[in-house]
Amino acid sequence: MSSLIPPGADLSKIPFAANPDGSPPNFTDSAPSLATAMITAGSIFAALAVLAVSFRMLACYKGKFHLDDATAYLGEVLSNHLPVSLRHAWDVPLSTVDAPYIKKITTAGFLAGPSIWAARAAILVLQLRIFKPKRWFRITTYVILTCLTVTHWSNIPVFIALCVPHNSSQDWNFDLLEQCFPASLHGAITGGIGAVFDIIMLILPQPLIFKLHLSFAKKISLALTFAAGFLATVASIISLYYRVLLYQGQDITWNSGNVYICVVVETYTLIIVGCTPAIAAFWKTKVSSSKFYHSVKSILVSGQLASHGTEVLKSDINSTPSSVKHESSNLHSTNDHSGIQKTIHYSVLEEDRASDEIELTGVKGNTKSRPYKESF
């Protein structure tokens, strides 16, 4: 590619690729860009993933540390990578495609496979820990893990072979970038395999969830937890579409940006889904059983009861005079037998009111923390 650039040409005025419609390049800030979409998606999903992993770390504090915890942390660490250019190829000047740019996209290519592998592996290992007694489930999970490990980690030797200078005659330039282009085929294949396994991972645990000895509400909650990976599956399928376009050489910088947005959404979503059971366990064993939580809950419930009780008493007081007057007139106008009957009737009214107050104050009860297994 460098041989096609005239010697001494101003690279800041030459686009990375020609515009298909023949329009001149737009190197200004008004050019279409994926920066807003990348920043928005990256910030939201990254923040949620960091929060989820933090709760997971707190849940593991002074407790058991499992393999799925380690893979979730690894996925969070490796997923922090972004491409440099998010514009159309015809709006990117060649001056920006320099050695630092090529090194950054190469580094992103190295990390993309292992990061999404770690996010997927965290869910698979968690499911394996929950449904381990099922032999067919163990075998299926091990097969999926093996295939994902081979496909996602194989991008490292592919990038080493194609995208890194091997001798002093090579440099981080356009020629190396052109040599690295066949690696996009590996990305398309990996994306296709990942999309297929995402669908399998989405469906695989559902039949077993409804066979667990849990309440129906907990089964639904757990099923929805793993089904939340549907968003990751959609992102994986969309990513596959842009990976194919990238392999076809269509608008390389723009489609690379779309691929990375999808990878960010998919990776962080898988991390969040994998951390959800640990977050539930942390809430039940650490938060809901703490004295602070019970104190706050007691204050809130007491306030609600006091407000409701005041309204009940006011309504009773407002209704008492007429009934008392009515009963008093009955006592004076009837014999002792009717008076005794009314006295009994009034006593019943008092007992009903007392029972209402007891029922109100009986709303508050002691809550007990449930064991860790019930969080699943």
N, C-alpha and C positions, 0 to 999 in steps of 0.2 A: 504493500500500500504506500509506503514511503517513497517508492520509486515513481509514483504518479504525481507527487507534489513537486512543483517547480522549485528549483533552488532559489533560496532567498525570498520565497513567498511569505506574505504576512499571514500566519496561521490564524490570527484573530478575525480574519475576514473570510475564511474558507469554512463552509459547513462540513460537519462530519459525513453527511450524506445529502444528496440532492432531493429537493421537495418533489414528490410525484406529480403535483399539479403545476409545476414550473414556477411557483411563486418564489420570490427572493427570501433569504433567511431572515429570521427575526432574532437578533441577539440581545434585545432589550429585555427589561424586566416584565414587559407586557406579554411576552411570549407564553403560550400555554405551558403549564407545568403541573406535575403531580405532587409538588412540594406540600401543598395544603392537605391533600388527602393522606400523604405519608405522615406528616406531623400529627394530624388529628388521630388517625388510626393507631399510629405508633405510641402516642402519648396516652391515649385512653386504655388500650389493651396492655401496654407496658406497666402502667400504674396499677391496674387491676391484678396483673400477674405478680408484681412485686408484693402487693398486699396479701394475695393468696399464699405465696411462698413464705412470707413473714409469719402468717398465722400457722402455716404448716411447721415451721421451725419451732414456734412456741409450743405447738402440740407435741413435738418430739423432745422438748426440753425435759431432761431428767427422766426420759422414757426410752422406749425402744426405737432404734433407728433402722429403717428398712431400706432395701435396695431401691424401691420406688421413690423414697425420699431423696436418695442420692441422685437418681436420674432426673428428677424434677428440678433440683438445684442446678444440675449441669445444663439442662435446657434453658433455664433462666439466664445463666452466665453467658452461654454461647449465642443466645438470640439477640444480643445487643450489637447488631451490625446493620449499616445502612449504605446504599449506593450513593454515589456522588451526584450524577446527572439524572434529572427527572423531567427532561424536556424531550421534544421530538428530535430525532437525529439531525434534521435539517435546521434546527434552531440551536445546535450545539457547535461552537467554534472549535476547530482542531487544536487551538492553543490550550483548551482546557483538558484535552485528552493527552496528558503528559505522564511522566513516570509515576508521580504520586497517585494520580487517578487510576492507572492500570494496577498499581500495587493494592489499592483499596478494593477495587472490584474483585481482584484475585483473592484477597483475604476474605471478602464476603462469600465468595464461592467455596472457599475452604470450610467456612463455619456453617453455611446453610444446611448442608446434609447432616452433620452431627447434632446441630441444635434441634432440628425437627425430629431426628431419631430419638433424642433424649426425651422430648415431650411425649412422643408416642409410646416409648418404652415405659415411661412412668405409669401411664394408664394400664398398659398390658400387664406389668408386674403387679400393680395394685389389684387388678381383676384376678390374676393368678393367685394372689394371697387370699382373696376372698373366696374364690370358687375352686381352690386347690384339690379338694377330694374328688372332683369330677375328672376322670381320666381323659375323656375325649376333649374336655376343655383345656387340660394341661397340654396335650399333644398339639392341639390347634394353636394355642398361644405360643408354644416353643417354635413352631413352624413359622408363624408370622414374625416373631422376634428375629429368627435367623435370617429370613428374607429381607427384613428391614435393615438389619445390621450390614448385610452384604451390599445392598443397593445404596444406602445412605453414606456409609463410610468409604465406599469405593470412589467417591468423588475426590478424595484426597490424593490417591495415586494418579488419578486422571488429570487433576490440575497440576500436579508436580511434573507430569510428563509433557503437558501441552502448554502450560501457562507460566512457567518459571524459566528464566535464563539458565542454561546448562553450561555455558562456557563464556569466555571473555569476548567472543565475537557477537554474542547476543546481548541485547539491552532491553530495558522496559520501554519499548517504543511501539509504533504502529505495526511493525512486522510481527512482534510477539503477540499483539492483540489479535491479529489475523490468524496466527498459528493456533491461538487458544479457542478460536471460534468452534471447532468440532466438539468442544466440551459441552456445547449447548444441546447436542444430541443426547448425551448422558443425562443432562438435566431433564429433558423431555421424558426419557425412559423412567428415570427415578420418580418424576412427578406422576406419571401414569400408574406406576406400582403403588405409590403412596396413596393416590386417590382410591384405588381398589381396596387397599387394606383399611383405609379410613371407613369405608362403607361396611366392611366386614366387622371392624371393631365396634361400630355403632349398633349392629344387630346382634353380635355374638352373645353378650351377657343378658339380653332381655329375657329369654326363656328361663334362665336360672334365677333371675331376680325374683320372679313371682313364685318360685318354689322355696324361697327362704322362709324361715319361721319368724316372720315379722308381721306387724299389722299391715293392713291394706294401704293405709296412708303412707307408711314408711316404704313400702314396696314401690308405690308410685313416685315418691320423692327420690328414691335411689335410681329408678328407671329414668326419670327426667334428668338426673345428674349426669348419667352417661349419655343420654340423648342430647344433652347440650352440645356434645361434640358434633352435632349436625352442622353447626356454623363452621366448624373446622373442615368438615367434609365439603361443604359448598365452596369454601375458600380454596381447598385443594383442587377441586374440579376447575374452578376459574383459573387458578394458577397453571394448570395443565394446558388450558387453551392458549394462554400467553406464552408458555414455554414452546409450544409448537410454532407459533408465529415467530418467536425468537430464533428458533432453529432454521426457519425459512428465510431468515435475514431481513424480516420486515421491521423497520423502525426500531433498531436495536436498543437505543437508549430508553425510548418510551416504554417498550414492552418489558425491558429489564426492570424498570421502575414498577410496572404493574405486577410482575412476578414477585418482587420483594414486598410489596404491600400485602399481597395474598399470603406470602410466607410468614410475614409478621403476624397477621391476624390468625392464621392457622396455628402457628407455634404457641402464641400466648394463650389462645383459647384452649388448646390441649393442656397447657400447664395449669390453667385455672380449673378445668374440669378434673384433672388429676388431684388437685389439692382440696376439692370440695368436701370429700368425706373426712379429711383431717381437720378441716375448719369446723365441721359439724361436731366432731369429737372434742375439739378444743372448747367449743362453746358449752357443751354439756358437762364436761369434766372440770373445766377451769373457770368458766365465767358464771354459768347458771348455778353452780354450787358454791360460789364465793359469798362471803358475808356482805361484801359491798353490793353485789347484785340483789341479794335478799333485802338489804336495807332500802335500796332505791325502790324495789318492787313493793315493799311494805308501805313506804311513804306514798307512792302513787295510788295503791289500792285503798289505803286509809283515806286519802283525799277524795277519791271517788265515792267511797262509802259514806263519808261525812256529808258530801254534797247531796247525795241521793237520800240519805237519811233525813237531812234537814227539809228537803222537799216533801217527804212523806209525812213528817211531823206537822209541817205547816198545813198541809191538806187536811190532816186529822183534826188539828185545832180549829180550823175554819169550819169544819163540818160538825164539831162537837156541840156548840151551843144549841142549835136547832134540835138535835137529837135529845140533848139533856132536857131542854124545855118540854119536848114532846113526852119524854118519859116521866118528867115531874108531874105534868098535868094528868097523865094516866094514873100515877100513884095516888093523887089526891081525889080523883073521880071514881076510883074503883075500890073494891074491898081489899083486904089484906092478901087474899089469895092471888089476885092479879098483880098486886105489888110484889109479891114474892116471885111471880113469874117474870116480871120486868127486871127485877134485880138479877135474876139468873141470866136473863137475856143480855143485860149490860155487862155482866161478868164475862159472858162468852165473847162480846165485842172486845173487851180488854185483853182476853186471852189471844184472840186473833191478831190484835195489834202487836202483842208481845211476840207471838210466833213470827210475824213479819220481820220484826227487828232482829230476832235470832237468826232468821234466814239470811238477812242482809249481812250481819256480822259474821255469818258462817261461810261467806264467799271466800274469804282468805283461808288458805291452807298451806301446809308445809309442802315444799317441792323437794324431790329427791333426785340427785344426779344418777344417770343411768350408766351402765357399763359401756366401755368403748365399743364393743361389738354391735350394740344397738344403734350406733351412729351410722352403720352401713345399711 
